[in-house]
Amino acid sequence: MLMHAGNLPEIKLGSREAAILQRRRWLKPKKLSSTSTGLIQSLPVGVWLVAAALAMAAPGSQYPALTIASILIVPFMASLLLFKGDSPILFACCMMQWMQATTPVFYCDFHGISLEHAFGFPNMKMATQLSLFGLLALSIGMRIGLGRWRTAAAAMESEVRQISMSRLTRLWWAAFFLGSIAGRLAWSAGGLSQVLYALGSVKWLVLYVMAYKVLAEQKGARPLIIAMALEFALGLLGFFGNFKEVIYIFGLAYLSLGKVQSLRTRCISLAVAVFGFFVAIYWQALKADYRGFQIEAAQGKGGSATTMEKVQELRRLYTSNTGGILSTGFANLVERVSYTQFFGSTLEYVPSRVPHEGGSLWIGAVKHVLMPRLLFPNKAITDDSSRANKYTGLNLAGIESETSIGIGYMAESYIDFGVYGMIAPIFLFGLLMGLIYRRFASQSRSRLWGTAMGTTIMFSLLGAFESSNMKIVGALILYSLAMWAINRAFGKNILIWLKVDAFGRRL
């Protein structure tokens, strides 16, 4: 005899049965849908209004047409590569290169002087024009590589709520010590150095997830603050001043969120960015003397200076250079960020003195990656300065002075294929970046973990404009292989270990 639903007796669950039912529901969360995006993303009207206002002010500048093009390319790249609720790392890569290409133009517009007078290098205007065309090709290649991209902000925010912050913090400490050991070993590891650097980047993966969790949940910030402060301090005390990376990771996590943040969070994020900017200015003003101090300490002691000695030296340099330190640091920062000078010299020297190479530089870059030094110990050592001297006619210091100065992959693309042909390899490289990011970020196991891996891989290319094609192709392939291997070997177990149920128990 069948019973109607209305005649079924009411079943009352005890606390234990209810907990079991709740746990099962937590184990099998509701599938969250993703949103398919078009080729071009709509931007807020305010973005276009600001861009239009800035472009309208350009006709009175030193380089009107070039300034307008430099301004309007930004919203175009944003409409291709910015997706609400996803990591903006590809857009950030383009913007960093945009800054390196256009900073000299804006600087000369502000001061009303020519590029050649301000920087002392020829053809910088044409170098900037070609760099902007290269950035267009790069961003379009990235977007095509992403294909029919689907955003999944809801899925990422749902996943991050299942992650234990205490376990995530322990994972970061493990990754931090792994990175520290790998960094120390890389100095004397020969062919394994790049592999060790790639393994050391795991700490950025975990830090990205930490920052995303704190910002998404608006709580549990103490472990993140400690991690960021430690990375910032160690970077500032180091020889190369690698304190900016932790701020970049925090900014990428902030811009990855799909929902509008509270006023408090926005103010804190803005304060972090402003603080980082001013520290960068001070660093540029003091870095020459600070590096000289570290070199003298190493030569005198046979080892590096202690942490306390480094802190005291930075303090001494700051207090003894208060007058004009901001203006000096800002001028040095502009000069450091600007990187079209050597491209301009390349345009002057190729093909008038040295012919175009017809693709040999890019072919050499691919061969360089396919012949790892671990298996080919006799492979020639890459000397960026030697290549720069050959194609610019300059006399730049090289490895004999423990210095490496590159002309950048866009200049090398021009050397290979000329003004029009240079666009093809840049487009293909952008296509490869988009394909690799899509492969990692859209994995089914965890959209959050995949996005963090894709962000970490592309993070290695944030300053690609000044790097040779050998370095950027090698970094992209090597970091991708490292993340693939780590995820293949440990990804599933790490995700299981990180997740907890509604009652704080491991799933």
Phi, psi and omega in degrees: 000129181274145179247139176288155181302324182290342180267355181292140179290148179288130181260122179258126181264138174283176182297322181293314180295320179297321179295320179296317179297317179297320180297320179296319178296323180292323179294330181238075183291157179298134181292126182263133183283154175251163184247125179283138181252155176274180179295319180247130179265142178284138179251154176304145181302327181299327179297314180292325179294318178295316179298318180294319180297317178294321179294325180292335178277349185290328183305335179269007183271178181292324181230080188302304184296318181293323178293317178299315179297321180295327180282312188286341179291336183295306178296332177295313179295324179296320180293338177274323196238355179261120179236129180296127179086013177229160179296134179270026190297321180294318176296321179297321177300317179293319182292324178296319178290324176300317180296319179292331181275326190256345181306317178300324181294311180295324178296315180289326174300317183293320183267352178068037180232166180277159179297318181295323180289322183285321188245343175077020179238146182278162169057027181290332177295312179294324178298321178293318179300313180293326178294321178294319175297320178297320178294323175300313180297319180298312182293322177293319176300317178301315184294320178294323178297326178291333178067215179281080188288138179239121177281153183215053182298318181297320179295318180295317180291329176290319180295319185292335177290339180274353185270133176283125181292324180295319178288324177296321178295317178297322178295321179295317179299321177297316179293325179296313180292324175299316179295321180295316179294316180297321179296320179291319181290331185297332182298331183235022185266356179061239183293343180270357187300315181294324177297318180293320177298320179296318178295324179294340181285354179301330180297329178289326176300310182291321180295324176299315180295320177300311181296320179297318181295313181297315182291324181287324184262347179060037178199169177068039187279343187302311179299323179293317180298318179296315181297315181294319180296319180295313179297319181295314183295314180295322178294319180293324181279347181286174183289323186264356178067048182274053179267348185282333187301319182294327177289322177298316181298317178299317179296321178295319178295319179298316182283352178278345186288144182271349182244157180289133181277161178293162180299322180298314180295319179296320179294318179296317180297319178295320179297320178298317180294316180295317178300314179298322180296315182289325175296322177297322178296312179298321180298317180296330179283330188252348192297324182298312180292322181293319178294322176299321177298317181294321179294316179297321179295320180292321180288325182283322183261344187078011179201178184281161176291154179287164179300317180296321178295322178295317179298315180296323180292317177298320178295318180296316180297322181293314183289334182268357181231035183291327182287117177072015184291326180292315181293320178294315180295321180293318177298318178294324179294318177299316180294323180289318182290321182295135182212038174255000182298311183289330174296318177298318178295326177295319178298328179287330189260334181243125008259015185296324180250321181236130182287163174297149187270349176067027176104358185294329180291316179289322175297319177297325179295319179293316178298323180300321179287322183283354179238075181300142184298335179298325179263339180235075185297340181269008179297139184299143178285134180285125178237097181299322181295322178297318177294319179298317179297323182295321187256359176243342183078006180274175179236074184272148179294142183238207186293341177294337176253016182056042181229146177222117181236116181260162178265350177095153186289335178289319176297321178293326176295321176295318179301322181288311194234000178084189188298314185271321183289340182297338183293326186299306181294329178293317177299315181294325177292319175298321177299317179296319178299315180297319180295316181293317179298318179298319182300319181277312189290333184261017181295149187283334185298314180200116180292324180294311180297319179295319177297320178297319178294314179299320178296319180295320179297310182289338178299331179291346182251016185298325179252042188291339187304321184269358184267153177286161180296330176300316184288318184287322177293317179298316180296317181298312182290315184293314179294324178296315179296321180296315180293322178297315182294317180296316180293321180295319185276322189234348189305310183297314181293323178296315180296319178297317181293324183287331188276143176229161180270188184296343182255013179079013180260150181295136180285000000 
